[in-house]
Amino acid sequence: MTAPRHAVYAALAAASLGCGQVAAQDFDSQRHRFRVVTVARGLEHPWGLAFLPDGRMLVTERAGRLRIADMDGRLSDPLSGVPAVVEEGQGGLLDVALAPDFAQSRMIYLSYSEPGEGGTAGTAVARGRLGAQGVENVEVIFRQEPKVTGRAHFGSRFVFTPDGYMFITTGERNRRDDSQDLMRHMGKVIRLRPDGSVPPTNPFVGRSGARPEIWSYGHRNVQGAALHPETRELWTVEHGARGGDELNTPKPGRNYGWPVITYGRDYSGASIGVGTAKEGMEQPVHYWDPSIAPSGLMFYTGDRFPGWRGNLFVGALGFELLARLELNGNRVAAEERLLQGFGDRIRDVRQGPDGLIYLLTDEENGRILRLEPLP
C-alpha cells in the first residue's frame, strides 16, 4: 500500500465558531493524488452527514444537536425539534438522511439513542419535516425493543431502496446473545416502509417467535450501510471485538453469526463462540484483523476520481484512516489505506453532489473534510 506524502500548507477558509486558518494536506495514493481540505470545524463528535438539494449539509452531533453547514464552513445554530437523546458512551444523536421525496415532502430521518425507564435506552428512528427553524411534526417510526442499560453498540445507519423501503442497522447493545434472539431488535438489520410499517415480503412475517421487521440477524454493531450502485444489494460494515470487523451483504432471513462465529477475540484475549464457521451461518465478504473499527460506508460513483469509480470506501475509527476497497463482483480484490498518519477518527464518508468525497471526524473539535483531486 502506498504511504501518504504529507505536504502541509496553510489555507484560509471562512468557517464558523472561530475557525480562522485551516490546514489542507496533500496525499499520494495508488490511483490519485488528492488534497484534504477542511470545510467546517467546531463540531462536537459529528456522526451523520446528508446533503440538501442546494448543496448544504445536514450534520448531527452526538450530543444531540443537528446543524446545517454551508460550503463556506458556516454552521447554523442547532435546529429545534430534535428528539431527546441519551448522550452517554456511544449513544446520542446518530445518523441523518433525507427522504427520497425530500424535494416535495421536506422529510428527514434521524436515528438516536432514546431514553427509557430506569436508565435504559435503545436505538430509535424518528422522522419530521425540515422547516425554516428546525424539525417539525416529529414522529417515531421505529424503537429498538426492549430498551436496556449500557453505553455501547447502538448502530445505526439508514439506506433507502429504489423499491420504496428503508433499511435500519442496529447494534446488539453489548448483549451478545441477543443478536441471535429473533424476538429482540438488538444486532439486527431492520427493513421497513418509510412510514414505519412492515413490508409483507420481509422474511419473518407470519413466523411465530420472530419480529416481522427483521431482515437479517447475528450482527454485532453495524455502523455503515450502502446500496451497490448496480445490483442495488445492501452492503454493511460492522465492528468486531478484538479483530473480526466485517463487510457483509445481508440477505433476507440469514444469520451472520455473532457471537457464535467470529474472526475476532474478546478484549481479554479469550476466544468467542465456536470458531470462524458454522453450518447455517454466513461468512463475511471481507474481514479486518486487527480491527479498524469501521464506521461509514460509500460506493464511489462520481467523475472527479475516475480511478476510484466503483470502489467501496470505509471510514475507520481505530486506525484513523479511510479504507478504499476494489471489488471483483462480491469479492474484495484489493485494499488501500488512505489518510494514514492524518490523525483523526473517520466517522462517516459520503459522496457529495459535486462528485467529491466528504468525511466526518469523530473528535471533540470535529470537522467536515473534503477530498479533492490533484493533477
Residue pairs with C-beta under 8 A, 6 or more apart in sequence:
1 30
1 335
1 336
1 337
2 28
2 29
2 30
2 336
3 28
3 340
4 27
4 28
4 29
4 338
4 339
4 340
4 341
4 342
5 26
5 27
5 28
6 25
6 26
6 27
6 341
7 25
7 26
8 23
8 24
8 25
9 23
9 24
10 21
10 23
11 21
11 22
11 23
11 24
11 37
12 21
12 22
13 19
13 21
13 22
13 37
13 38
13 39
13 72
13 73
14 72
14 73
14 74
15 22
15 38
15 39
15 40
15 41
15 42
15 72
15 73
15 74
15 75
16 40
16 42
16 73
16 74
16 75
17 41
17 42
17 75
18 42
19 38
19 40
19 41
19 42
19 73
22 37
22 38
22 41
22 73
23 38
24 35
24 36
24 37
24 38
25 35
25 36
25 342
26 33
26 34
26 35
26 36
26 374
27 33
27 34
27 35
27 36
27 338
27 339
29 324
29 336
29 338
30 336
31 305
31 307
31 308
32 305
32 307
32 308
32 373
32 374
33 373
33 374
33 375
34 305
34 371
34 372
34 373
34 374
35 371
35 372
35 373
35 374
36 339
36 342
36 369
36 370
36 371
36 372
37 369
37 370
37 371
37 372
38 73
38 367
38 368
38 369
38 370
39 69
39 71
39 73
39 358
39 367
39 368
39 369
39 370
40 59
40 69
40 73
40 74
40 75
40 367
40 368
41 73
41 365
41 366
41 367
41 368
42 75
42 365
42 366
43 59
43 61
43 67
43 75
43 360
43 365
43 366
43 367
43 368
44 61
44 62
44 63
44 65
44 364
44 365
44 366
45 61
45 62
45 63
45 92
45 347
45 362
45 363
45 364
45 366
46 59
46 60
46 61
46 62
46 347
46 348
46 360
46 361
46 362
46 366
46 367
46 368
47 60
47 61
47 62
47 92
47 93
47 94
47 95
47 347
47 348
47 360
47 362
48 58
48 59
48 60
48 93
48 94
48 95
48 96
48 97
48 111
48 157
48 348
48 360
49 57
49 58
49 59
49 60
49 96
49 348
49 350
49 358
49 360
49 368
50 57
50 58
50 96
50 97
50 98
50 108
50 350
51 57
51 58
51 98
51 350
51 352
51 353
52 58
52 68
52 98
53 102
53 103
55 70
55 71
55 352
55 353
55 354
56 68
56 69
56 70
56 71
57 68
57 69
57 70
57 358
57 368
58 66
58 67
58 68
58 96
58 98
58 108
58 130
59 66
59 67
59 68
59 69
59 75
59 96
59 360
59 368
60 66
60 93
60 94
60 95
60 96
60 110
61 67
61 92
61 93
61 366
62 87
62 91
62 92
62 93
62 94
63 85
63 87
63 92
63 93
64 82
64 84
64 85
64 87
64 92
64 93
64 112
65 78
65 79
65 82
65 93
66 78
66 79
66 82
66 93
66 96
66 110
66 134
66 135
67 75
67 76
67 77
67 78
67 79
68 75
68 76
68 79
69 75
69 76
69 368
79 130
79 133
79 134
79 135
80 133
80 134
80 135
81 128
81 131
81 134
81 135
81 136
81 138
82 93
82 110
82 134
82 135
83 110
83 112
83 114
83 124
83 126
83 138
83 140
84 114
84 115
85 91
85 92
85 93
85 112
85 113
85 114
85 115
86 92
86 113
86 114
86 115
86 121
87 93
87 113
88 113
88 121
88 151
89 150
89 151
89 152
90 151
90 152
90 153
90 154
90 171
91 112
91 113
91 121
91 151
91 154
92 112
92 113
93 110
93 112
94 110
94 111
94 112
94 113
94 123
94 154
94 155
94 156
95 109
95 110
95 111
95 156
95 157
95 158
96 108
96 109
96 110
96 111
97 108
97 109
97 158
97 160
98 107
98 108
98 109
99 105
99 107
99 108
99 109
99 127
99 160
99 194
100 160
100 194
101 107
102 108
102 130
105 129
106 129
106 130
106 131
107 127
107 128
107 129
107 130
107 194
108 127
108 128
108 129
108 130
108 135
109 125
109 126
109 127
109 141
109 158
109 166
109 194
110 125
110 126
110 127
110 128
110 135
111 123
111 124
111 125
111 155
111 156
111 157
111 158
111 168
112 123
112 124
112 126
113 121
113 122
113 123
113 124
113 154
114 121
114 122
114 123
114 124
114 140
114 143
114 147
115 121
116 122
116 147
117 147
118 149
119 149
120 146
120 147
120 148
120 149
121 147
121 148
121 149
121 150
121 154
122 143
122 144
122 145
122 146
122 147
122 148
122 154
122 173
122 185
123 144
123 154
123 155
123 156
123 168
123 170
123 171
123 185
124 140
124 142
124 143
124 144
125 140
125 141
125 142
125 156
125 158
125 168
125 196
126 138
126 139
126 140
126 141
127 138
127 139
127 141
127 194
128 135
128 136
128 137
128 138
128 139
129 135
129 136
129 137
130 136
140 196
141 192
141 194
141 195
141 196
142 168
142 190
142 192
142 196
142 213
144 170
144 173
144 185
144 186
145 184
145 185
146 184
148 173
148 175
148 186
150 173
150 174
150 175
152 171
152 173
152 174
152 221
153 171
153 172
153 173
153 174
153 186
153 220
153 221
153 239
154 170
154 171
154 173
154 221
155 168
155 169
155 170
155 171
155 221
155 222
155 223
156 168
156 169
156 170
156 171
156 222
156 223
157 168
157 169
157 222
157 223
157 224
157 225
157 236
157 297
158 166
158 167
158 168
158 225
159 166
159 167
159 225
159 226
159 227
159 234
160 166
160 194
161 167
161 227
161 232
161 234
162 232
164 193
164 194
165 191
165 192
165 193
165 194
165 199
166 191
166 192
166 193
166 194
167 189
167 190
167 191
167 215
167 225
167 234
168 189
168 190
168 191
168 192
169 189
169 190
169 219
169 222
169 223
169 225
169 236
169 238
170 185
170 186
170 187
170 188
170 189
170 190
170 219
170 222
171 186
171 187
171 219
171 220
171 221
171 222
171 223
172 178
172 179
172 186
172 187
172 219
172 220
172 221
172 258
173 186
175 186
176 220
176 258
176 259
176 272
177 259
178 184
178 186
178 187
179 186
179 187
179 188
179 217
179 218
179 219
179 220
179 258
179 259
180 187
180 217
180 218
180 255
180 258
180 259
180 260
182 204
182 209
182 210
182 211
182 214
182 217
183 209
183 210
183 211
184 211
185 211
185 213
185 214
187 217
187 218
187 219
187 220
187 221
187 258
188 214
188 215
188 216
188 217
188 219
189 214
189 215
189 216
189 217
189 219
189 222
189 225
189 234
189 236
189 250
190 213
190 214
190 215
191 199
191 202
191 213
191 214
191 215
192 198
192 199
192 213
193 199
198 205
198 212
198 213
199 205
202 212
202 213
202 214
202 215
202 252
203 214
203 215
203 252
203 253
204 210
204 211
204 212
204 214
204 253
205 212
206 212
215 250
215 252
215 253
216 250
216 251
216 252
216 253
216 254
216 255
216 256
217 254
217 255
217 256
218 254
218 255
218 256
218 257
218 258
218 260
218 281
218 282
219 236
219 238
219 248
219 250
219 256
219 258
220 238
220 239
220 240
220 241
220 246
220 258
220 259
220 262
221 238
221 239
222 236
222 237
222 238
223 237
223 238
223 239
223 294
223 295
223 296
224 236
224 237
224 238
224 294
224 295
224 296
224 297
224 314
224 315
225 234
225 235
225 236
225 237
225 297
226 234
226 235
226 297
226 298
226 299
226 312
227 233
227 234
227 235
227 299
228 234
228 235
228 299
229 299
229 301
229 310
233 249
234 249
234 250
235 247
235 248
235 249
235 285
235 297
235 299
235 312
236 247
236 248
236 249
236 250
236 297
237 245
237 246
237 247
237 248
237 294
237 295
237 297
237 314
238 245
238 246
238 248
238 294
239 245
239 291
239 293
239 294
239 295
240 246
240 262
240 263
240 264
240 287
240 288
240 289
240 291
241 262
241 264
241 265
241 266
241 267
241 272
241 291
242 264
242 265
242 266
242 267
242 269
242 290
242 291
243 263
243 264
243 265
243 287
243 288
243 289
243 290
243 291
244 262
244 263
244 264
244 265
244 287
244 288
244 289
244 291
245 264
245 287
245 288
245 289
245 291
245 292
245 293
245 294
246 256
246 263
246 284
246 285
246 286
246 287
247 284
247 285
247 286
247 287
247 294
247 312
247 314
247 325
247 332
248 256
248 282
248 284
248 285
249 285
249 330
250 256
251 282
254 282
255 280
255 281
255 282
256 281
256 282
256 284
257 273
257 278
257 281
257 282
259 272
259 273
260 273
260 274
260 278
260 281
261 273
261 274
261 275
261 276
261 277
261 278
261 281
262 272
262 273
262 276
263 276
263 284
263 287
263 289
264 272
264 289
264 291
265 271
265 272
266 272
277 283
285 330
285 331
285 332
286 325
286 332
288 294
290 318
291 318
292 314
292 316
292 317
292 318
292 319
292 321
292 323
293 316
293 317
293 318
293 319
294 314
294 315
294 316
294 317
294 323
295 315
295 316
295 317
295 346
295 347
295 348
295 362
296 313
296 314
296 315
296 346
296 347
296 348
296 349
296 350
296 359
296 360
297 312
297 313
297 314
297 315
297 349
298 312
298 313
298 349
298 350
298 351
298 357
299 310
299 311
299 312
299 313
300 308
300 309
300 310
300 311
300 312
300 313
300 351
300 357
301 309
301 310
301 351
302 309
302 351
302 355
302 356
303 309
303 355
304 354
304 355
304 356
304 372
304 373
305 355
305 357
305 371
305 373
308 324
310 327
311 324
311 325
311 326
311 327
312 324
312 325
312 327
312 332
313 322
313 323
313 324
313 325
313 349
313 357
314 322
314 323
314 325
314 349
315 322
315 323
315 346
315 347
315 348
315 349
315 359
315 360
316 322
316 323
316 345
316 346
317 345
317 346
317 347
317 362
318 345
319 337
319 340
320 339
320 340
320 342
320 343
320 344
320 345
320 346
321 337
321 338
321 339
321 340
321 342
321 346
322 337
322 338
322 339
322 346
322 349
322 359
323 335
323 336
323 337
323 338
324 335
324 336
324 337
324 338
325 332
325 334
325 335
326 332
326 333
326 334
326 335
326 336
327 333
339 346
344 361
344 362
344 363
344 367
345 361
345 362
345 363
346 359
346 360
346 361
346 362
347 359
347 360
347 361
347 362
347 366
348 359
348 360
349 357
349 358
349 359
349 360
350 357
350 358
350 359
351 357
351 358
352 358
352 370
356 370
356 371
356 372
357 370
357 371
358 368
358 369
358 370
358 371
359 368
359 369
359 370
359 371
360 366
360 367
360 368
360 369
361 367
361 369
